[in-house]
Amino acid sequence: MSTPSETVRSFIAAIEAKDLAAAGALAAEDISYENVPMQPIAGRDTMVAVLSAFMGPAVAVEWKVLREVAVGNVVANERIDRFQFPGGWVELPVAGFFEVDDRGLITLWRDYFDLGTYTSQMAAVSG
């Protein structure tokens, strides 16, 4: 069985590969996916649908983990999430928190980021 850190790293690798089926397989059916400051999303299928809608137009995805700390079943990381769209790159500093259960599934994924940074960059690449 994977450690919580290995599960999160595998999840990030699946996101970077845009393999949302593999990412979803690492999430519990009742995952809470929270992009603070937006409303939480409940459930694996809804999480995958939201990721698909957002990442579908992305040409490439890179999540650079700058720092990671794991304590028990909680993994925290500081990342730069990069998304390449036809009009250019969006780079978003993120603080992410994951809880992984005894089955090795992510039950909570909470990312903190600045919505203004995201929207201003998306407006620039959307032209």
N, CA, C and O atoms as a printed pandas DataFrame, in Angstrom:
     atom_number atom_name residue_name chain_id  residue_number  x_coord  y_coord  z_coord
0              1         N          MET        A               1    0.841   -1.183    0.000
1              2        CA          MET        A               1    0.000    0.000    0.000
2              3         C          MET        A               1    0.883    1.242    0.000
3              4         O          MET        A               1    1.960    1.259    0.595
4              5         N          SER        A               2    0.417    2.246   -0.659
5              6        CA          SER        A               2    1.158    3.504   -0.762
6              7         C          SER        A               2    1.056    4.317    0.515
7              8         O          SER        A               2    0.085    4.209    1.264
8              9         N          THR        A               3    2.071    5.130    0.750
9             10        CA          THR        A               3    1.997    6.105    1.833
10            11         C          THR        A               3    1.111    7.265    1.360
11            12         O          THR        A               3    0.883    7.405    0.158
12            13         N          PRO        A               4    0.609    8.095    2.277
13            14        CA          PRO        A               4   -0.161    9.257    1.839
14            15         C          PRO        A               4    0.619   10.150    0.860
15            16         O          PRO        A               4    0.042   10.648   -0.107
16            17         N          SER        A               5    1.908   10.354    1.097
17            18        CA          SER        A               5    2.706   11.175    0.171
18            19         C          SER        A               5    2.765   10.547   -1.212
19            20         O          SER        A               5    2.645   11.246   -2.219
20            21         N          GLU        A               6    2.950    9.230   -1.267
21            22        CA          GLU        A               6    2.991    8.550   -2.572
22            23         C          GLU        A               6    1.654    8.659   -3.296
23            24         O          GLU        A               6    1.614    8.842   -4.513
24            25         N          THR        A               7    0.564    8.546   -2.547
25            26        CA          THR        A               7   -0.765    8.698   -3.157
26            27         C          THR        A               7   -0.920   10.081   -3.756
27            28         O          THR        A               7   -1.378   10.218   -4.890
28            29         N          VAL        A               8   -0.546   11.111   -3.007
29            30        CA          VAL        A               8   -0.675   12.484   -3.508
30            31         C          VAL        A               8    0.227   12.705   -4.712
31            32         O          VAL        A               8   -0.182   13.346   -5.680
32            33         N          ARG        A               9    1.444   12.186   -4.666
33            34        CA          ARG        A               9    2.343   12.336   -5.813
34            35         C          ARG        A               9    1.779   11.634   -7.050
35            36         O          ARG        A               9    1.886   12.157   -8.159
36            37         N          SER        A              10    1.190   10.475   -6.870
37            38        CA          SER        A              10    0.563    9.762   -7.990
38            39         C          SER        A              10   -0.633   10.544   -8.527
39            40         O          SER        A              10   -0.856   10.597   -9.736
40            41         N          PHE        A              11   -1.392   11.144   -7.630
41            42        CA          PHE        A              11   -2.534   11.970   -8.018
42            43         C          PHE        A              11   -2.068   13.157   -8.866
43            44         O          PHE        A              11   -2.646   13.444   -9.915
44            45         N          ILE        A              12   -1.027   13.839   -8.407
45            46        CA          ILE        A              12   -0.491   14.982   -9.142
46            47         C          ILE        A              12    0.046   14.539  -10.497
47            48         O          ILE        A              12   -0.155   15.233  -11.493
48            49         N          ALA        A              13    0.722   13.403  -10.550
49            50        CA          ALA        A              13    1.237   12.894  -11.829
50            51         C          ALA        A              13    0.088   12.614  -12.798
51            52         O          ALA        A              13    0.206   12.887  -13.993
52            53         N          ALA        A              14   -1.020   12.073  -12.293
53            54        CA          ALA        A              14   -2.181   11.812  -13.146
54            55         C          ALA        A              14   -2.786   13.128  -13.652
55            56         O          ALA        A              14   -3.183   13.225  -14.814
56            57         N          ILE        A              15   -2.853   14.125  -12.790
57            58        CA          ILE        A              15   -3.363   15.443  -13.206
58            59         C          ILE        A              15   -2.459   16.004  -14.300
59            60         O          ILE        A              15   -2.947   16.487  -15.322
60            61         N          GLU        A              16   -1.156   15.943  -14.093
61            62        CA          GLU        A              16   -0.217   16.485  -15.086
62            63         C          GLU        A              16   -0.341   15.758  -16.431
63            64         O          GLU        A              16   -0.155   16.365  -17.485
64            65         N          ALA        A              17   -0.651   14.469  -16.391
65            66        CA          ALA        A              17   -0.826   13.689  -17.611
66            67         C          ALA        A              17   -2.222   13.887  -18.211
67            68         O          ALA        A              17   -2.530   13.354  -19.277
68            69         N          LYS        A              18   -3.049   14.647  -17.523
69            70        CA          LYS        A              18   -4.452   14.855  -17.900
70            71         C          LYS        A              18   -5.204   13.532  -17.962
71            72         O          LYS        A              18   -6.123   13.355  -18.762
72            73         N          ASP        A              19   -4.787   12.598  -17.089
73            74        CA          ASP        A              19   -5.437   11.298  -16.978
74            75         C          ASP        A              19   -6.404   11.370  -15.796
75            76         O          ASP        A              19   -6.092   10.935  -14.687
76            77         N          LEU        A              20   -7.572   11.924  -16.058
77            78        CA          LEU        A              20   -8.520   12.162  -14.977
78            79         C          LEU        A              20   -9.135   10.871  -14.447
79            80         O          LEU        A              20   -9.588   10.831  -13.303
80            81         N          ALA        A              21   -9.159    9.825  -15.254
81            82        CA          ALA        A              21   -9.625    8.528  -14.754
82            83         C          ALA        A              21   -8.665    8.008  -13.684
83            84         O          ALA        A              21   -9.099    7.494  -12.653
84            85         N          ALA        A              22   -7.362    8.143  -13.931
85            86        CA          ALA        A              22   -6.368    7.711  -12.938
86            87         C          ALA        A              22   -6.421    8.583  -11.697
87            88         O          ALA        A              22   -6.300    8.080  -10.580
88            89         N          ALA        A              23   -6.603    9.897  -11.881
89            90        CA          ALA        A              23   -6.733   10.794  -10.721
90            91         C          ALA        A              23   -7.967   10.433   -9.908
91            92         O          ALA        A              23   -7.918   10.378   -8.679
92            93         N          GLY        A              24   -9.070   10.187  -10.600
93            94        CA          GLY        A              24  -10.307    9.817   -9.914
94            95         C          GLY        A              24  -10.181    8.510   -9.158
95            96         O          GLY        A              24  -10.785    8.344   -8.099
96            97         N          ALA        A              25   -9.399    7.577   -9.691
97            98        CA          ALA        A              25   -9.209    6.285   -9.025
98            99         C          ALA        A              25   -8.476    6.425   -7.698
99           100         O          ALA        A              25   -8.539    5.526   -6.860
100          101         N          LEU        A              26   -7.783    7.536   -7.499
101          102        CA          LEU        A              26   -7.067    7.788   -6.248
102          103         C          LEU        A              26   -7.906    8.591   -5.249
103          104         O          LEU        A              26   -7.442    8.904   -4.153
104          105         N          ALA        A              27   -9.137    8.921   -5.632
105          106        CA          ALA        A              27  -10.034    9.705   -4.771
106          107         C          ALA        A              27  -11.142    8.813   -4.236
107          108         O          ALA        A              27  -11.645    7.935   -4.936
108          109         N          ALA        A              28  -11.512    9.050   -2.995
109          110        CA          ALA        A              28  -12.645    8.337   -2.412
110          111         C          ALA        A              28  -13.927    8.789   -3.116
111          112         O          ALA        A              28  -14.009    9.908   -3.622
112          113         N          GLU        A              29  -14.908    7.915   -3.139
113          114        CA          GLU        A              29  -16.178    8.236   -3.801
114          115         C          GLU        A              29  -16.814    9.491   -3.213
115          116         O          GLU        A              29  -17.465   10.253   -3.929
116          117         N          ASP        A              30  -16.628    9.706   -1.914
117          118        CA          ASP        A              30  -17.244   10.861   -1.246
118          119         C          ASP        A              30  -16.235   11.982   -0.952
119          120         O          ASP        A              30  -16.402   12.728    0.013
120          121         N          ILE        A              31  -15.193   12.101   -1.783
121          122        CA          ILE        A              31  -14.170   13.131   -1.575
122          123         C          ILE        A              31  -14.809   14.515   -1.459
123          124         O          ILE        A              31  -15.812   14.814   -2.109
124          125         N          SER        A              32  -14.214   15.331   -0.632
125          126        CA          SER        A              32  -14.553   16.754   -0.578
126          127         C          SER        A              32  -13.420   17.491   -1.283
127          128         O          SER        A              32  -12.274   17.463   -0.832
128          129         N          TYR        A              33  -13.748   18.152   -2.393
129          130        CA          TYR        A              33  -12.783   18.892   -3.205
130          131         C          TYR        A              33  -13.087   20.358   -3.010
131          132         O          TYR        A              33  -14.149   20.839   -3.408
132          133         N          GLU        A              34  -12.152   21.076   -2.394
133          134        CA          GLU        A              34  -12.398   22.456   -1.989
134          135         C          GLU        A              34  -11.337   23.381   -2.566
135          136         O          GLU        A              34  -10.166   23.309   -2.194
136          137         N          ASN        A              35  -11.752   24.241   -3.466
137          138        CA          ASN        A              35  -10.896   25.301   -3.999
138          139         C          ASN        A              35  -11.277   26.579   -3.281
139          140         O          ASN        A              35  -12.206   27.276   -3.689
140          141         N          VAL        A              36  -10.572   26.881   -2.229
141          142        CA          VAL        A              36  -10.870   28.070   -1.435
142          143         C          VAL        A              36  -10.345   29.272   -2.233
143          144         O          VAL        A              36   -9.143   29.321   -2.493
144          145         N          PRO        A              37  -11.144   30.208   -2.621
145          146        CA          PRO        A              37  -12.347   30.720   -1.979
146          147         C          PRO        A              37  -13.667   30.319   -2.629
147          148         O          PRO        A              37  -14.672   30.981   -2.372
148          149         N          MET        A              38  -13.724   29.291   -3.444
149          150        CA          MET        A              38  -14.960   28.897   -4.112
150          151         C          MET        A              38  -15.698   27.855   -3.274
151          152         O          MET        A              38  -15.181   27.382   -2.262
152          153         N          GLN        A              39  -16.899   27.507   -3.698
153          154        CA          GLN        A              39  -17.718   26.547   -2.963
154          155         C          GLN        A              39  -17.124   25.137   -3.073
155          156         O          GLN        A              39  -16.597   24.770   -4.122
156          157         N          PRO        A              40  -17.208   24.351   -2.001
157          158        CA          PRO        A              40  -16.713   22.968   -2.048
158          159         C          PRO        A              40  -17.510   22.125   -3.039
159          160         O          PRO        A              40  -18.669   22.410   -3.339
160          161         N          ILE        A              41  -16.859   21.094   -3.530
161          162        CA          ILE        A              41  -17.470   20.139   -4.446
162          163         C          ILE        A              41  -17.458   18.794   -3.741
163          164         O          ILE        A              41  -16.444   18.402   -3.165
164          165         N          ALA        A              42  -18.571   18.090   -3.782
165          166        CA          ALA        A              42  -18.674   16.800   -3.094
166          167         C          ALA        A              42  -18.741   15.675   -4.114
167          168         O          ALA        A              42  -19.531   15.725   -5.056
168          169         N          GLY        A              43  -17.912   14.666   -3.921
169          170        CA          GLY        A              43  -17.986   13.454   -4.717
170          171         C          GLY        A              43  -16.949   13.361   -5.825
171          172         O          GLY        A              43  -16.595   14.346   -6.473
172          173         N          ARG        A              44  -16.477   12.124   -6.014
173          174        CA          ARG        A              44  -15.448   11.848   -7.021
174          175         C          ARG        A              44  -15.918   12.194   -8.427
175          176         O          ARG        A              44  -15.182   12.841   -9.172
176          177         N          ASP        A              45  -17.124   11.781   -8.808
177          178        CA          ASP        A              45  -17.601   12.023  -10.167
178          179         C          ASP        A              45  -17.716   13.517  -10.456
179          180         O          ASP        A              45  -17.379   13.966  -11.551
180          181         N          THR        A              46  -18.184   14.276   -9.490
181          182        CA          THR        A              46  -18.298   15.730   -9.670
182          183         C          THR        A              46  -16.911   16.360   -9.757
183          184         O          THR        A              46  -16.692   17.262  -10.565
184          185         N          MET        A              47  -15.970   15.891   -8.928
185          186        CA          MET        A              47  -14.604   16.402   -8.987
186          187         C          MET        A              47  -14.011   16.166  -10.375
187          188         O          MET        A              47  -13.427   17.075  -10.964
188          189         N          VAL        A              48  -14.159   14.955  -10.895
189          190        CA          VAL        A              48  -13.611   14.632  -12.219
190          191         C          VAL        A              48  -14.281   15.484  -13.291
191          192         O          VAL        A              48  -13.609   15.944  -14.213
192          193         N          ALA        A              49  -15.572   15.702  -13.192
193          194        CA          ALA        A              49  -16.284   16.531  -14.176
194          195         C          ALA        A              49  -15.784   17.971  -14.155
195          196         O          ALA        A              49  -15.598   18.582  -15.208
196          197         N          VAL        A              50  -15.565   18.515  -12.960
197          198        CA          VAL        A              50  -15.060   19.887  -12.843
198          199         C          VAL        A              50  -13.648   19.978  -13.405
199          200         O          VAL        A              50  -13.337   20.911  -14.145
200          201         N          LEU        A              51  -12.794   19.024  -13.066
201          202        CA          LEU        A              51  -11.434   19.016  -13.598
202          203         C          LEU        A              51  -11.443   18.885  -15.122
203          204         O          LEU        A              51  -10.658   19.537  -15.810
204          205         N          SER        A              52  -12.316   18.057  -15.633
205          206        CA          SER        A              52  -12.404   17.851  -17.077
206          207         C          SER        A              52  -12.814   19.132  -17.794
207          208         O          SER        A              52  -12.253   19.469  -18.837
208          209         N          ALA        A              53  -13.780   19.838  -17.243
209          210        CA          ALA        A              53  -14.242   21.090  -17.857
210          211         C          ALA        A              53  -13.138   22.140  -17.856
211          212         O          ALA        A              53  -12.977   22.884  -18.824
212          213         N          PHE        A              54  -12.382   22.198  -16.770
213          214        CA          PHE        A              54  -11.314   23.193  -16.674
214          215         C          PHE        A              54  -10.099   22.791  -17.500
215          216         O          PHE        A              54   -9.555   23.603  -18.249
216          217         N          MET        A              55   -9.677   21.547  -17.363
217          218        CA          MET        A              55   -8.423   21.120  -17.980
218          219         C          MET        A              55   -8.572   20.685  -19.431
219          220         O          MET        A              55   -7.574   20.556  -20.140
220          221         N          GLY        A              56   -9.807   20.454  -19.885
221          222        CA          GLY        A              56  -10.018   20.026  -21.258
222          223         C          GLY        A              56   -9.321   20.905  -22.285
223          224         O          GLY        A              56   -8.642   20.383  -23.169
224          225         N          PRO        A              57   -9.469   22.239  -22.194
225          226        CA          PRO        A              57   -8.810   23.097  -23.177
226          227         C          PRO        A              57   -7.315   23.297  -22.940
227          228         O          PRO        A              57   -6.634   23.878  -23.785
228          229         N          ALA        A              58   -6.797   22.829  -21.814
229          230        CA          ALA        A              58   -5.365   23.009  -21.525
230          231         C          ALA        A              58   -4.534   22.116  -22.436
231          232         O          ALA        A              58   -4.834   20.936  -22.615
232          233         N          VAL        A              59   -3.493   22.694  -23.002
233          234        CA          VAL        A              59   -2.563   21.957  -23.860
234          235         C          VAL        A              59   -1.609   21.127  -22.997
235          236         O          VAL        A              59   -1.261   20.000  -23.349
236          237         N          ALA        A              60   -1.197   21.695  -21.875
237          238        CA          ALA        A              60   -0.271   21.019  -20.962
238          239         C          ALA        A              60   -0.586   21.445  -19.531
239          240         O          ALA        A              60   -1.115   22.530  -19.291
240          241         N          VAL        A              61   -0.250   20.564  -18.584
241          242        CA          VAL        A              61   -0.449   20.833  -17.160
242          243         C          VAL        A              61    0.839   20.468  -16.436
243          244         O          VAL        A              61    1.374   19.375  -16.624
244          245         N          GLU        A              62    1.334   21.375  -15.615
245          246        CA          GLU        A              62    2.518   21.128  -14.792
246          247         C          GLU        A              62    2.233   21.641  -13.387
247          248         O          GLU        A              62    1.863   22.801  -13.205
248          249         N          TRP        A              63    2.406   20.784  -12.407
249          250        CA          TRP        A              63    2.271   21.201  -11.018
250          251         C          TRP        A              63    3.621   21.013  -10.350
251          252         O          TRP        A              63    4.021   19.889  -10.048
252          253         N          LYS        A              64    4.310   22.099  -10.124
253          254        CA          LYS        A              64    5.625   22.049   -9.492
254          255         C          LYS        A              64    5.445   22.124   -7.975
255          256         O          LYS        A              64    4.987   23.136   -7.443
256          257         N          VAL        A              65    5.806   21.053   -7.294
257          258        CA          VAL        A              65    5.728   21.028   -5.831
258          259         C          VAL        A              65    7.012   21.626   -5.289
259          260         O          VAL        A              65    8.102   21.101   -5.515
260          261         N          LEU        A              66    6.870   22.733   -4.572
261          262        CA          LEU        A              66    8.022   23.434   -4.008
262          263         C          LEU        A              66    8.408   22.866   -2.645
263          264         O          LEU        A              66    9.590   22.738   -2.323
264          265         N          ARG        A              67    7.401   22.531   -1.858
265          266        CA          ARG        A              67    7.616   21.969   -0.532
266          267         C          ARG        A              67    6.477   21.001   -0.242
267          268         O          ARG        A              67    5.348   21.184   -0.697
268          269         N          GLU        A              68    6.805   19.964    0.530
269          270        CA          GLU        A              68    5.775   19.008    0.923
270          271         C          GLU        A              68    6.065   18.532    2.335
271          272         O          GLU        A              68    7.210   18.262    2.697
272          273         N          VAL        A              69    5.012   18.436    3.119
273          274        CA          VAL        A              69    5.112   17.930    4.480
274          275         C          VAL        A              69    3.990   16.918    4.669
275          276         O          VAL        A              69    2.849   17.161    4.275
276          277         N          ALA        A              70    4.317   15.799    5.267
277          278        CA          ALA        A              70    3.309   14.788    5.572
278          279         C          ALA        A              70    3.365   14.471    7.057
279          280         O          ALA        A              70    4.435   14.226    7.614
280          281         N          VAL        A              71    2.203   14.479    7.685
281          282        CA          VAL        A              71    2.072   14.106    9.087
282          283         C          VAL        A              71    0.870   13.168    9.172
283          284         O          VAL        A              71   -0.269   13.570    8.935
284          285         N          GLY        A              72    1.146   11.926    9.512
285          286        CA          GLY        A              72    0.065   10.948    9.551
286          287         C          GLY        A              72   -0.565   10.807    8.182
287          288         O          GLY        A              72    0.119   10.532    7.197
288          289         N          ASN        A              73   -1.878   10.999    8.124
289          290        CA          ASN        A              73   -2.590   10.852    6.854
290          291         C          ASN        A              73   -2.798   12.178    6.117
291          292         O          ASN        A              73   -3.529   12.228    5.128
292          293         N          VAL        A              74   -2.161   13.249    6.595
293          294        CA          VAL        A              74   -2.311   14.574    5.980
294          295         C          VAL        A              74   -1.031   14.935    5.231
295          296         O          VAL        A              74    0.076   14.820    5.757
296          297         N          VAL        A              75   -1.218   15.375    3.986
297          298        CA          VAL        A              75   -0.109   15.828    3.150
298          299         C          VAL        A              75   -0.397   17.275    2.782
299          300         O          VAL        A              75   -1.472   17.591    2.272
300          301         N          ALA        A              76    0.563   18.149    3.043
301          302        CA          ALA        A              76    0.445   19.559    2.669
302          303         C          ALA        A              76    1.556   19.877    1.683
303          304         O          ALA        A              76    2.701   19.461    1.856
304          305         N          ASN        A              77    1.198   20.619    0.652
305          306        CA          ASN        A              77    2.245   21.038   -0.271
306          307         C          ASN        A              77    2.041   22.470   -0.735
307          308         O          ASN        A              77    0.923   22.983   -0.792
308          309         N          GLU        A              78    3.152   23.086   -1.059
309          310        CA          GLU        A              78    3.171   24.410   -1.679
310          311         C          GLU        A              78    3.542   24.155   -3.128
311          312         O          GLU        A              78    4.561   23.529   -3.421
312          313         N          ARG        A              79    2.695   24.655   -4.046
313          314        CA          ARG        A              79    2.878   24.342   -5.454
314          315         C          ARG        A              79    2.764   25.594   -6.322
315          316         O          ARG        A              79    2.239   26.630   -5.913
316          317         N          ILE        A              80    3.278   25.445   -7.529
317          318        CA          ILE        A              80    2.954   26.361   -8.613
318          319         C          ILE        A              80    2.226   25.496   -9.635
319          320         O          ILE        A              80    2.835   24.638  -10.274
320          321         N          ASP        A              81    0.935   25.721   -9.788
321          322        CA          ASP        A              81    0.147   24.982  -10.768
322          323         C          ASP        A              81    0.169   25.762  -12.069
323          324         O          ASP        A              81   -0.240   26.922  -12.114
324          325         N          ARG        A              82    0.648   25.124  -13.127
325          326        CA          ARG        A              82    0.774   25.763  -14.440
326          327         C          ARG        A              82   -0.127   25.055  -15.437
327          328         O          ARG        A              82   -0.152   23.827  -15.510
328          329         N          PHE        A              83   -0.865   25.848  -16.202
329          330        CA          PHE        A              83   -1.749   25.335  -17.235
330          331         C          PHE        A              83   -1.452   26.089  -18.519
331          332         O          PHE        A              83   -1.509   27.318  -18.557
332          333         N          GLN        A              84   -1.136   25.349  -19.562
333          334        CA          GLN        A              84   -0.886   25.994  -20.852
334          335         C          GLN        A              84   -2.161   25.901  -21.685
335          336         O          GLN        A              84   -2.663   24.815  -21.973
336          337         N          PHE        A              85   -2.664   27.064  -22.059
337          338        CA          PHE        A              85   -3.813   27.167  -22.946
338          339         C          PHE        A              85   -3.311   27.682  -24.294
339          340         O          PHE        A              85   -2.180   28.159  -24.375
340          341         N          PRO        A              86   -4.108   27.601  -25.341
341          342        CA          PRO        A              86   -3.635   28.080  -26.644
342          343         C          PRO        A              86   -3.108   29.517  -26.606
343          344         O          PRO        A              86   -2.224   29.866  -27.388
344          345         N          GLY        A              87   -3.636   30.349  -25.713
345          346        CA          GLY        A              87   -3.196   31.744  -25.623
346          347         C          GLY        A              87   -2.031   31.995  -24.690
347          348         O          GLY        A              87   -1.567   33.131  -24.593
348          349         N          GLY        A              88   -1.537   30.974  -23.995
349          350        CA          GLY        A              88   -0.405   31.146  -23.084
350          351         C          GLY        A              88   -0.587   30.366  -21.789
351          352         O          GLY        A              88   -1.523   29.583  -21.628
352          353         N          TRP        A              89    0.345   30.610  -20.876
353          354        CA          TRP        A              89    0.381   29.896  -19.594
354          355         C          TRP        A              89   -0.346   30.670  -18.504
355          356         O          TRP        A              89   -0.297   31.899  -18.453
356          357         N          VAL        A              90   -1.016   29.930  -17.641
357          358        CA          VAL        A              90   -1.565   30.441  -16.383
358          359         C          VAL        A              90   -0.750   29.774  -15.286
359          360         O          VAL        A              90   -0.642   28.548  -15.248
360          361         N          GLU        A              91   -0.171   30.580  -14.386
361          362        CA          GLU        A              91    0.627   30.064  -13.277
362          363         C          GLU        A              91   -0.001   30.527  -11.970
363          364         O          GLU        A              91   -0.205   31.720  -11.750
364          365         N          LEU        A              92   -0.298   29.586  -11.128
365          366        CA          LEU        A              92   -1.045   29.876   -9.923
366          367         C          LEU        A              92   -0.341   29.315   -8.686
367          368         O          LEU        A              92   -0.222   28.098   -8.547
368          369         N          PRO        A              93    0.126   30.184   -7.786
369          370        CA          PRO        A              93    0.657   29.690   -6.509
370          371         C          PRO        A              93   -0.484   29.074   -5.685
371          372         O          PRO        A              93   -1.558   29.662   -5.555
372          373         N          VAL        A              94   -0.233   27.889   -5.135
373          374        CA          VAL        A              94   -1.268   27.135   -4.423
374          375         C          VAL        A              94   -0.687   26.540   -3.152
375          376         O          VAL        A              94    0.459   26.089   -3.132
376          377         N          ALA        A              95   -1.479   26.543   -2.098
377          378        CA          ALA        A              95   -1.186   25.761   -0.905
378          379         C          ALA        A              95   -2.237   24.658   -0.865
379          380         O          ALA        A              95   -3.430   24.944   -0.763
380          381         N          GLY        A              96   -1.807   23.404   -0.945
381          382        CA          GLY        A              96   -2.738   22.285   -1.015
382          383         C          GLY        A              96   -2.652   21.391    0.202
383          384         O          GLY        A              96   -1.582   21.182    0.773
384          385         N          PHE        A              97   -3.806   20.869    0.587
385          386        CA          PHE        A              97   -3.899   19.950    1.715
386          387         C          PHE        A              97   -4.716   18.732    1.288
387          388         O          PHE        A              97   -5.782   18.859    0.686
388          389         N          PHE        A              98   -4.199   17.568    1.608
389          390        CA          PHE        A              98   -4.852   16.313    1.244
390          391         C          PHE        A              98   -4.949   15.437    2.482
391          392         O          PHE        A              98   -4.015   15.373    3.282
392          393         N          GLU        A              99   -6.082   14.763    2.636
393          394        CA          GLU        A              99   -6.222   13.722    3.648
394          395         C          GLU        A              99   -6.412   12.407    2.906
395          396         O          GLU        A              99   -7.222   12.308    1.984
396          397         N          VAL        A             100   -5.651   11.400    3.323
397          398        CA          VAL        A             100   -5.671   10.087    2.673
398          399         C          VAL        A             100   -6.108    9.054    3.705
399          400         O          VAL        A             100   -5.574    9.001    4.813
400          401         N          ASP        A             101   -7.083    8.236    3.329
401          402        CA          ASP        A             101   -7.588    7.246    4.288
402          403         C          ASP        A             101   -6.736    5.972    4.272
403          404         O          ASP        A             101   -5.750    5.884    3.541
404          405         N          ASP        A             102   -7.128    4.992    5.085
405          406        CA          ASP        A             102   -6.366    3.746    5.225
406          407         C          ASP        A             102   -6.369    2.903    3.956
407          408         O          ASP        A             102   -5.536    2.008    3.811
408          409         N          ARG        A             103   -7.291    3.175    3.035
409          410        CA          ARG        A             103   -7.323    2.449    1.753
410          411         C          ARG        A             103   -6.371    3.071    0.740
411          412         O          ARG        A             103   -6.176    2.531   -0.349
412          413         N          GLY        A             104   -5.768    4.225    1.104
413          414        CA          GLY        A             104   -4.891    4.927    0.174
414          415         C          GLY        A             104   -5.650    5.834   -0.772
415          416         O          GLY        A             104   -5.148    6.170   -1.845
416          417         N          LEU        A             105   -6.867    6.239   -0.386
417          418        CA          LEU        A             105   -7.691    7.120   -1.207
418          419         C          LEU        A             105   -7.760    8.513   -0.596
419          420         O          LEU        A             105   -7.810    8.666    0.625
420          421         N          ILE        A             106   -7.762    9.510   -1.444
421          422        CA          ILE        A             106   -7.852   10.901   -0.992
422          423         C          ILE        A             106   -9.301   11.194   -0.626
423          424         O          ILE        A             106  -10.199   11.053   -1.456
424          425         N          THR        A             107   -9.523   11.601    0.618
425          426        CA          THR        A             107  -10.875   11.910    1.093
426          427         C          THR        A             107  -11.136   13.410    1.148
427          428         O          THR        A             107  -12.286   13.849    1.133
428          429         N          LEU        A             108  -10.060   14.194    1.212
429          430        CA          LEU        A             108  -10.165   15.648    1.224
430          431         C          LEU        A             108   -9.045   16.214    0.376
431          432         O          LEU        A             108   -7.883   15.833    0.519
432          433         N          TRP        A             109   -9.409   17.134   -0.512
433          434        CA          TRP        A             109   -8.425   17.880   -1.302
434          435         C          TRP        A             109   -8.832   19.338   -1.197
435          436         O          TRP        A             109   -9.860   19.751   -1.735
436          437         N          ARG        A             110   -8.023   20.104   -0.506
437          438        CA          ARG        A             110   -8.322   21.525   -0.293
438          439         C          ARG        A             110   -7.144   22.361   -0.789
439          440         O          ARG        A             110   -6.027   22.227   -0.290
440          441         N          ASP        A             111   -7.400   23.222   -1.772
441          442        CA          ASP        A             111   -6.389   24.129   -2.311
442          443         C          ASP        A             111   -6.761   25.570   -1.984
443          444         O          ASP        A             111   -7.906   25.991   -2.153
444          445         N          TYR        A             112   -5.771   26.307   -1.515
445          446        CA          TYR        A             112   -5.934   27.742   -1.264
446          447         C          TYR        A             112   -5.161   28.496   -2.339
447          448         O          TYR        A             112   -3.993   28.201   -2.591
448          449         N          PHE        A             113   -5.809   29.464   -2.970
449          450        CA          PHE        A             113   -5.169   30.268   -4.005
450          451         C          PHE        A             113   -5.881   31.607   -4.094
451          452         O          PHE        A             113   -6.953   31.797   -3.520
452          453         N          ASP        A             114   -5.264   32.539   -4.828
453          454        CA          ASP        A             114   -5.846   33.865   -5.006
454          455         C          ASP        A             114   -6.673   33.869   -6.289
455          456         O          ASP        A             114   -6.133   33.730   -7.387
456          457         N          LEU        A             115   -7.976   34.027   -6.141
457          458        CA          LEU        A             115   -8.876   33.990   -7.291
458          459         C          LEU        A             115   -8.574   35.109   -8.289
459          460         O          LEU        A             115   -8.707   34.905   -9.496
460          461         N          GLY        A             116   -8.170   36.289   -7.804
461          462        CA          GLY        A             116   -7.830   37.403   -8.692
462          463         C          GLY        A             116   -6.644   37.080   -9.590
463          464         O          GLY        A             116   -6.631   37.449  -10.764
464          465         N          THR        A             117   -5.652   36.394   -9.042
465          466        CA          THR        A             117   -4.492   35.984   -9.841
466          467         C          THR        A             117   -4.939   35.055  -10.963
467          468         O          THR        A             117   -4.506   35.191  -12.107
468          469         N          TYR        A             118   -5.798   34.124  -10.627
469          470        CA          TYR        A             118   -6.298   33.179  -11.619
470          471         C          TYR        A             118   -7.120   33.889  -12.708
471          472         O          TYR        A             118   -6.873   33.700  -13.899
472          473         N          THR        A             119   -8.092   34.702  -12.290
473          474        CA          THR        A             119   -8.995   35.322  -13.279
474          475         C          THR        A             119   -8.262   36.310  -14.187
475          476         O          THR        A             119   -8.565   36.396  -15.377
476          477         N          SER        A             120   -7.303   37.055  -13.638
477          478        CA          SER        A             120   -6.582   38.007  -14.483
478          479         C          SER        A             120   -5.714   37.279  -15.521
479          480         O          SER        A             120   -5.605   37.728  -16.662
480          481         N          GLN        A             121   -5.108   36.174  -15.130
481          482        CA          GLN        A             121   -4.298   35.408  -16.075
482          483         C          GLN        A             121   -5.177   34.704  -17.115
483          484         O          GLN        A             121   -4.817   34.643  -18.291
484          485         N          MET        A             122   -6.315   34.179  -16.690
485          486        CA          MET        A             122   -7.220   33.533  -17.646
486          487         C          MET        A             122   -7.735   34.548  -18.667
487          488         O          MET        A             122   -7.867   34.227  -19.848
488          489         N          ALA        A             123   -8.023   35.758  -18.222
489          490        CA          ALA        A             123   -8.488   36.804  -19.149
490          491         C          ALA        A             123   -7.394   37.109  -20.170
491          492         O          ALA        A             123   -7.685   37.326  -21.347
492          493         N          ALA        A             124   -6.147   37.125  -19.726
493          494        CA          ALA        A             124   -5.026   37.431  -20.634
494          495         C          ALA        A             124   -4.812   36.334  -21.676
495          496         O          ALA        A             124   -4.503   36.641  -22.828
496          497         N          VAL        A             125   -4.968   35.070  -21.302
497          498        CA          VAL        A             125   -4.728   33.986  -22.256
498          499         C          VAL        A             125   -5.962   33.718  -23.120
499          500         O          VAL        A             125   -5.859   33.095  -24.177
500          501         N          SER        A             126   -7.133   34.191  -22.666
501          502        CA          SER        A             126   -8.346   33.984  -23.437
502          503         C          SER        A             126   -8.525   35.054  -24.501
503          504         O          SER        A             126   -9.314   34.904  -25.434
504          505         N          GLY        A             127   -7.779   36.131  -24.339
505          506        CA          GLY        A             127   -7.699   37.178  -25.303
506          507         C          GLY        A             127   -8.850   38.022  -25.571
507          508         O          GLY        A             127   -8.773   38.924  -26.405
